[in-house]
Amino acid sequence: MQHSTRRNVLRACGIAALSSLAGCSALQPDAQDEAPTYERLDVTPVYVADGLDLSMPTAIETVNAPHNADLLVLPDDTNTNATQAVEWLTDDRVLALLGENAETTWLSWARSDAFNDVFNTQGYSESEPPSSLVVGAKVGLTTTTSRYSWGSEPSTRDVLEALDDSLVAIEKRTPTG
């Protein structure tokens, strides 16, 4: 009579677990290994301001001047003033502020006379924790924002996915015709 020992039980469980994988020709690749695809970012000319540590994949069209872009990614400490931000927004460009003071910069624009002279603002709010990516666009006579916060420094992939999600959301909110 053979007695079951702990070692025999563990060995049997290990063999059972490994045999369940036998016959699998390949495991699913890790999501990080797959090249990301984007719904809107792949078809949107993007300007990334100097000084931002944001590497763009070759599949995304980047331009070297703000006037050639539909999406402008600016640092949170940009020297862009509210008047320029309003001009870009009224030209149907999407603005993204990236960095720990992104929300502060956006709110300074939203509270400005230049902004309030053009847009029918219905207030503004601060998020908790403060957003490190704020994406804003004109929708009708108002603006809309998407705000993102991460527990740590976001990866390039995190930022690109957030930008794409924002572009999709803006497109859904924008009246056609």
N, C-alpha and C positions, 0 to 999 in steps of 0.2 A: 504494500500500500504506500503510495507516494503522498507525502505531506506537502501542502502548499506553503511555501515560504514567501516572505515579502519580496525577495529577489525574483522568484519565479512569477509572481503576480505582476511586478513592474515590467519584467521582460515581456510577458504576454501582452500587456497594455501597449508597450512600445512597438511591438511587432504589429499589433492590430492597427495602431495609428499609422505606421509607415506603409502597411499593405493597402490602406485605403487610398494612398497616393499612387500606388502602382497602377500602371496603365494610363496615367495622365500624360499626354504627350508634352504638355507645357503648362506651366502655371501662368496665371494672368500677370502681365507686367505691372510693376509698381506704377502708380499714377504719375509719380515724379519723372519716370522714364519716357512717358509719352509726350510728344510735342503738343503744346496747348493749342487749341483752336478758339477763335473768338467770333462772335456773331457780328459785332459792329467794328471792333478795333482793327480788324484786318482790312477794312475798306474805308478807314478814316485817316486822312493826313494828320500826323501828329508832330507838334513842335515840343521839344523838351529843352527847357532853358538850361543854359550853361550853369554848372555848379551842382546840378542834380545827379546823384549817383543812381541812375535808372538806365540800365542797358535794354535797348529795344531789340526784339528778335527781327531778323531780316524780313519776315512775313508782314511786318507792320511798316507802312510807309511813313518815314520820318522826313520832315522838311527842315530847312535851315533858317527860316524866318517866320515870325508869327503871322504875317499877312498871307502866307501860303497854307496855313493850317486850319483845320476844323476843330481840333482839340489842342489846347495849349496847356502844357504841364509846367507849372511854375513853382519855385521854391516858396516855402512859407514866409521867408524874409524878403520877398521880391520888392523891388523898388517901383513896381507898377502901382500907379495911383488909381483911385476910384474912377476918375474920368476915363482913363484908358480902359479899365475893366468894363465899364459901361459901354464904351464904343465896341469892344470885342463882342460883348453879349448881344448888343443890338445888331451886329453883323452876323448873328446866328453862330457864333463860335462858342464852344464849350470850354470853360475854364476849370482847371484842376490845380489846387494848391496842395503841395506835399511837404510835410514836416510837422514837427510838434506844435508849431504855432499857426497851422493852417486855418483853424477855426477863428482864431483871433484876427487874422488878416481878412478873412471873408467877412466877418462881422463889422470890421472897420469900414469896409466898402459898403456893406448893406446899410449902415447907419449914416452914410455920407449924404450931403445935399445932392451931389451928382447922381447918385443912385436913386434917391427919392424923387428927383425931378423927372425921371424917365419911367421908373417902374412903380406899379401899384402894389407897394409892399403891404403885406398883411401881418407884419411883425417879424421877429426873428428870435431865435432861441439859442442857448448854449447847450451843448450835450455834455454828459458826464459818463465816462471820462472825455476830455476834449478830443475832438477828431484830429487825426493826423493826415487824413486825406479828405478834402472837401471838393466836390465836383458840382459846379453851378452852370445853369443854362437858362436862357430866356424861353418862357412858355407863355405865349400870348403877351399880356401886359404885365406879367409877373415873372419871377424867377423861381426855379426849383433847385434844391440841393440834395445831393446824396452825401452822406458822411460816414466815414469808416474809421474805426479805432482797432488797434491790435494790442495785445498784451505786451508785445516786445516790438523790436524793429521789424517792419514788414519785409517780406522777401519781394523781389522783383515780380515774381509770379503772383503774389497776393495783390500787389498794386495794379498789375495789368488786368487781373480778373475783376477787380473792383472798378477800374475804368471802363471795362467792357460792360459790366452789369449796369453801370450808370448810363452809358450811351444807349443801351437797350431800353432802360426805364424812361429816359428823356424822349426817345423816339415814340414810345407808347403814349406819352403825355402831350406830345406836340400835335396840335390840330392840323389836319390835312386839308388841302384845297386852297 
